[in-house]
């Protein structure tokens, strides 16, 4: 068995293990899977990986998901050879995205997704959301669905626009649109 086939089987086992684990309610992002997705970026991140939690103050759905993401990440989550550290960023402060490598796009931000996509593309920020519509519209790079089954969706055009690349073995295991 070739080395690349072994890597693909290990990767498949890792993703299947993550996807079969405990999943949050349908409105919340599955942070452990999202963190693992970050580890498949090319080039692979090292050290502290700054992540923005994009939310809209006063929007109950957005604030609830921001709280859930913040609680899941805590003081940091190990991601391969790096550590994911998150901080809330109000959607009205998109210029601040330039200091981040990842942005979690919370629920309730559909009217802001065009602006989020433009800011993320300008700063080469990986956008991850539990909102499949964001990914389908090409405004978020990665979508993570938890119900009715766990699934990772990658939008090629959004990834290209933000200059985001993933390893080919990872892309073989996710749904690309």
C-alpha positions as CSV (number, residue, x, y, z in Angstrom):
1,X,0.0,0.0,0.0
2,X,1.4,3.4,-1.0
3,X,2.2,6.1,1.5
4,X,-0.4,8.4,0.1
5,X,-3.1,5.7,0.3
6,X,-2.1,5.1,4.0
7,X,-2.4,8.9,4.6
8,X,-5.8,9.0,3.0
9,X,-7.1,6.1,5.1
10,X,-5.8,7.7,8.3
11,X,-7.4,11.0,7.3
12,X,-10.7,9.2,6.5
13,X,-10.6,7.5,9.9
14,X,-9.9,10.8,11.6
15,X,-12.8,12.6,9.8
16,X,-15.2,9.7,10.3
17,X,-14.3,9.6,14.0
18,X,-15.0,13.3,14.3
19,X,-18.2,13.1,12.4
20,X,-19.6,10.3,14.4
21,X,-18.9,12.1,17.7
22,X,-21.2,14.3,19.7
23,X,-22.7,17.1,17.6
24,X,-24.2,20.3,18.9
25,X,-27.7,21.4,18.1
26,X,-28.4,22.2,14.5
27,X,-27.9,26.0,15.0
28,X,-24.5,25.7,16.4
29,X,-21.1,25.2,14.7
30,X,-19.4,21.9,15.5
31,X,-16.2,23.5,16.8
32,X,-14.1,20.3,17.1
33,X,-14.7,19.6,13.4
34,X,-14.1,23.2,12.4
35,X,-10.8,23.2,14.3
36,X,-9.8,20.0,12.6
37,X,-10.6,21.6,9.2
38,X,-8.1,24.3,9.9
39,X,-5.3,21.8,10.3
40,X,-5.8,20.7,6.7
41,X,-5.0,24.2,5.3
42,X,-2.0,24.4,3.0
43,X,0.5,25.4,4.0
44,X,-0.2,23.8,7.4
45,X,-0.6,26.4,10.1
46,X,1.9,26.5,13.0
47,X,1.9,28.4,16.3
48,X,-1.1,30.4,17.3
49,X,-3.8,30.7,14.7
50,X,-6.0,33.7,15.3
51,X,-9.7,33.2,14.7
52,X,-12.5,35.7,14.6
53,X,-16.0,34.9,15.8
54,X,-18.0,37.2,13.6
55,X,-21.3,38.1,15.2
56,X,-23.9,40.9,15.3
57,X,-24.5,42.5,18.7
58,X,-28.1,42.5,19.5
59,X,-28.9,39.6,17.2
60,X,-30.0,36.7,19.5
61,X,-29.1,33.9,17.1
62,X,-25.7,35.4,16.3
63,X,-24.9,36.1,19.9
64,X,-26.0,32.6,21.0
65,X,-23.8,30.9,18.4
66,X,-20.9,33.2,19.3
67,X,-21.2,32.2,22.9
68,X,-21.3,28.5,22.0
69,X,-18.2,28.9,19.8
70,X,-16.4,30.9,22.5
71,X,-17.2,28.3,25.2
72,X,-16.1,25.4,22.9
73,X,-12.7,27.1,22.2
74,X,-12.1,28.4,25.7
75,X,-8.5,29.6,26.0
76,X,-7.5,27.7,22.9
77,X,-7.9,24.5,20.9
78,X,-5.0,22.4,19.6
79,X,-5.1,22.1,15.8
80,X,-2.3,19.8,14.5
81,X,0.9,21.7,15.2
82,X,-0.9,24.9,16.2
83,X,-3.4,26.3,18.6
84,X,-6.6,28.0,17.6
85,X,-7.4,31.2,19.6
86,X,-10.6,33.0,19.1
87,X,-11.9,36.5,19.7
88,X,-15.3,38.0,19.0
89,X,-15.4,40.6,16.2
90,X,-18.6,42.6,15.6
91,X,-19.7,42.3,12.0
92,X,-19.5,46.1,11.8
93,X,-15.7,45.9,12.3
94,X,-14.9,43.8,9.2
95,X,-11.7,45.8,8.6
96,X,-10.3,44.0,11.7
97,X,-10.3,40.7,9.8
98,X,-6.9,41.4,8.3
99,X,-5.3,40.2,11.6
100,X,-7.0,36.8,11.5
101,X,-6.5,33.5,9.6
102,X,-9.9,32.1,10.3
103,X,-13.4,33.6,10.8
104,X,-16.4,31.7,12.2
105,X,-19.5,33.2,10.6
106,X,-22.3,32.9,13.1
107,X,-26.0,32.4,12.4
108,X,-28.2,35.4,11.6
109,X,-25.7,37.2,9.4
110,X,-27.1,36.5,5.9
111,X,-27.6,40.2,5.2
112,X,-23.9,40.7,5.9
113,X,-22.4,37.7,4.1
114,X,-21.5,39.6,0.9
115,X,-19.4,42.1,3.0
116,X,-18.0,39.3,5.0
117,X,-16.9,37.4,1.9
118,X,-15.3,40.5,0.4
119,X,-13.3,41.2,3.6
120,X,-12.3,37.6,4.0
121,X,-11.1,37.4,0.4
122,X,-9.2,40.6,0.7
123,X,-7.3,39.3,3.8
124,X,-7.1,35.6,2.8
125,X,-9.3,34.5,5.8
126,X,-10.8,31.0,5.9
127,X,-14.6,31.5,6.6
128,X,-16.4,28.6,8.4
129,X,-20.1,28.5,9.1
130,X,-22.9,26.3,10.2
131,X,-25.1,28.1,7.6
132,X,-25.1,25.9,4.5
133,X,-26.6,28.8,2.5
134,X,-23.5,30.9,3.1
135,X,-21.4,28.2,1.5
136,X,-23.8,27.4,-1.3
137,X,-23.9,31.1,-2.2
138,X,-20.1,31.2,-2.3
139,X,-19.8,33.6,0.6
140,X,-18.2,31.2,3.1
141,X,-15.5,28.7,2.2
142,X,-16.5,25.9,4.6
143,X,-19.8,24.8,5.9
144,X,-20.2,22.2,8.6
145,X,-23.7,20.6,8.9
146,X,-24.5,18.6,12.0
147,X,-28.1,17.6,11.1
148,X,-29.5,15.3,9.8
149,X,-26.0,14.0,9.4
150,X,-22.6,15.6,9.9
151,X,-21.1,16.8,6.6
152,X,-18.3,19.2,5.6
153,X,-18.9,21.3,2.5
154,X,-16.2,23.3,0.7
155,X,-17.0,26.0,-1.9
156,X,-14.2,26.0,-4.5
157,X,-14.9,29.5,-5.8
158,X,-15.0,31.1,-2.3
159,X,-11.7,29.3,-1.4
160,X,-10.1,30.5,-4.6
161,X,-11.3,34.1,-4.0
162,X,-9.8,34.0,-0.5
163,X,-6.6,32.2,-1.7
164,X,-7.4,29.3,0.7
165,X,-5.9,25.9,-0.2
166,X,-6.5,22.5,1.4
167,X,-4.6,19.2,1.0
168,X,-5.9,17.0,-1.8
169,X,-6.5,14.1,0.6
170,X,-8.9,16.3,2.6
171,X,-10.7,17.5,-0.5
172,X,-11.4,13.8,-1.5
173,X,-13.3,13.3,1.8
174,X,-15.5,16.3,1.8
175,X,-18.3,17.6,-0.5
176,X,-17.0,20.3,-2.9
177,X,-19.3,22.6,-4.7
